[in-house]
């Protein structure tokens, strides 16, 4: 049995809380120079925008219009494509070998630009599909500011004025954020498992996997010459902000109750699919830096 709308709203609130805590923890380890990293490098920022805000929405639209998928799956693909990267990604990106300034700069740049790109992209998709798709810039700004920019700024200010507290509290706060994220997501998956299983045979998993793999490939090949930045952009392109995606879906398609579970399934699937890519990319980089072996990565 699917969750009722009030419980879904509560779960979205918990998702936002987990994101706020996670971003605050990231801010405790970040600097203002990190936050402005990509804005000072327009060429790199342009590649990021091309991959995340142009190519991925186009691919999601092609899949939604071409294949006979459940409407909730089509909605999930579209809202995922226009959503920014999830703030839980920086820690994983750091473990993947990314540099902190690029990772934080990417999070901030895409979050700020999403205030412009989400309403604009929805208007373009509305014009193409004829569906009513709306989310105002003000609504996007409220979500982005409260869940990303404000807690990130708060964390950076704490680091600046209370460096000892920031150093010792970043890890436990991040752990609490991950626990809240897990607690908020499990009810949707457990209560919707039967409905989700009915979608497995109709190409849903294939479509979701294709979206993740295209994101990984686009981020890798358009991420620039540095292997570390390629990995980070590939990882971030394949992953999206669940609270923003669910918020857009809930605003425009309140009757598609399967959309939220599909979004969570995608997050799990994309996380699984990035593992072999990261392992392959690291092996390629190791081979390239081994004396006597030069391989372009």
N, C-alpha and C positions, 0 to 999 in steps of 0.2 A: 504494500500500500504506500502510495506516495505521500510525502509530507504536505501538511496544509500550508497555506501561504504565510500565516503568522510565524510558524516554526521556521520556514525558509528565511523569513526576514531576520529572525533571531540568529540563525546560522550565519547569514551574511554579515551581521553585526559582529559575531565572534571572529569571522574571517578578517574583518577590518581591524579588530583589536589585535589579532595575532600579527598582522602586517605592521601596525603602528609600533608594537613592541619590537618586532624584528628590525624595522628601520631605525628606531631609536638606538638599538644595540649597534647597528652599523655606523650611525652617526658618532657614537662614542669612540670609534676608531678612525674617523675620517677628518679631513681638513677642508677648509673653504677652497683651497687650491684644487683639491680632488674634485669638488663639486662643479667647478668651472672648466674642467679639463677639456671636454669636447667643444665647448663654446669658443675656446681659443684656437681650435683646429677645425676650420670649416670644411676642409676636404674630407677628413675622417667623419665628421658629423653628417656630411652629405651622403656618404656610403651607408651609414647607419639608417638614415631616413629612407633611402632607396630600398633597402632590404626589408625593414620592419613596417614602414608605413605605405609603401607602394606595392612591392612585389607580393607580400603575403596576403593583403586584402584582395589583390587581383586573383591569386591562386584560390583563395577561399570562395570567391564569387564563381569562378569557373567550375569548381567542384560542386557547389550548390546548384548551379544551373544545369550542369551536365548529367549528374547522376541522380537516380531515383532513391534518395535517402529519406529517412523520417524527417519531418519538418523541424523537430527539436534538434536534430544533428546539424541540419543546415544552419539553423539559428546559432548553435554553439560555435560552428566554424567561423561564421561571420563576426560574432562578437569577440571571439578569441583573437581574430586577425587584427581588429582595430584597438585592442586593449594594449596598454604598455606592459613592460616586463615586470614580473613579480619581484618585490623587494627581498624575498627569501633567497634570490639567486646570487647576490654578491659573495656569500660565504662559499657556495659551491664553485663559483667562478674563481675565487682565490685558490681553492684546492686544485682547480684545473690548471693553475699556473699563471693566471692573469694578474696584471699589476693593479694595485689598489686604486691609483688615480684614474685609470681607464675604466675600471669597473664602476666606481662611484660616479664618475663623469657621465657614463652611459646611462645609469639609472636616473640621474637628475635630468639630463638632456631629453631623454625620451618621455619622462614624466611631464616636464614642462611643455614640450611640443605636443603632447597628447591633448592638451586643452584646445589646441587648434585643429589637430588632425582627426580626432574622433568625431566631432560634429561634421567636419568637412567630408570625411570619408563616408559617414552615414548618409549624408545628402546625396553624394554621388551614387551610392548603392541604391538609394531610394529612387533616384532618377532612372537607373538601369532596370531595376526589378519591378518597380511600381508599388513595392511594399512601403508602408508608413514606418519610417525609421527616424527616430528623434532622440537626441540627448543634447541639451544645450551646453554651450561652452561654460556657462556658470555652474551647471550641475557637475560637469567633468572637473572643473577647477576645485569645487568643494571636496570631491572625492580624492583628487590627487593631492590637494593641499593638506587635508586632514590625515590621510593615510601615508603620505610619502614626504612631502616637503617640510611640513611643520615638525614631525618627529625627527627627521634627519637634521634639521637646523637645531632642534633642541639638544640632540645628542652631541653635535659639534660644539655647541656653546658649553655644555657640561665638560667636554674634553678640554676646552680652552681654559675654563676657570677652576675645574676640579679634576685635574688629570689623574690623580691617584684613584679617585672614585670611578672614573671612566674606565681605567685599565682593569680594575677588579670586578666591575659589575657588567661589563659588556657580554661576557660569556654566559653567566647565569640568566640574564635578561633574554638573550637570544634563545637559550634552551626553553624558557617559559613560552616564548613566542611559538616555537615549533610544537610544543605540547598543546597549546591552544588551537593551533592550526589543525593538528591531528584530531582533537576532540570535536572541532566544528565540522570537519569533513566526513568523519565516519558515519554519523546518523544519516546523511544523504545517501551514502553508498549502501548501507545496510538496508534501509527502508525501500530503496529503489532497485535492489539487485534483480528482482524478477523482471521488472520492466526493462532494465538494461539488457538482461539476457535475451529478451525478445528481439533486440536490435543487432545482435552479434552476427546473425546470418545474412543480413541485408547489405553488407559492405560498410557498416559503421566503423568498425575497428580499422578496416583498410583505409578509409577516408581520413580518420584521425591520425593514423600512422603516416600516411602520405603527407599530411600537413606538417607534422613534426619533422619528417625527413627532408622535405623541401626547405623548411626553415633552417635546418642544420647545414644543408648544402649551400644555400644562399649566403648564410652568415660566413661559412668557411671560405667560399670562393670570392666573396666581395669584401672580406674583412681586412684587406690590405696585406702587405708583405710579411708582417710579423706573426709568427705562429701563435703566440699567446693571445693576441687580439682576435685572430681568426677563431680560436676556440671560444673566447668569451662571447663574441657576436653570434656564433653558431648556437651556443648554449642559450643565450638570451632570446634569440629569434624564435627558437622552438618552444619557449616557455612564456606564459602570459599571466597577467594579473587576474586571479580568480574573482576577487570582489568586484572589480570594474566590469569584467565580462558578465557576471551574474546580474549586476546592476543594470547594464544596458539591456540584457535579455528580459529581466523582470519589468522594466519600464515599457518596452515595446511589444513583448509577447508574454503577458502575464498568465495566459492559459497553457503555455508550453511548459508543463511542470517537469518534463524530462530533461530540459536544457541544463539545469544545475548539475544533475548527476553526470550528464555527458561531459560537461566541462571538467568535473573532478576526475572522470575516467581519463580524459585527455591529459591532465596534469600528471597522473601516474604513468600513463603510456609514454609521454614525452620524456619523463625522467628516466625511464628504463631504456629508451632508445638512444639517449645521449651518452650512456655509459660506454658502449662499444666504440662510439665515435671518439670520445675523449681518450680512451686507451689507444686507439689507432693513431690519433694525432700526436700523442706524447711519444709513441714509439717512432714515428716519422721524425720528430724533432730530435730525439736521441740519436737516431741513425745519421741525421744530417750533421750533428755536432761531433760525431765520432771521428777521430783523426784518420785520414785516408779515405773517408767516405763523404761525399758531398751530394746530398739529395735536396732538391728544391721542395720546400714545404709551403 
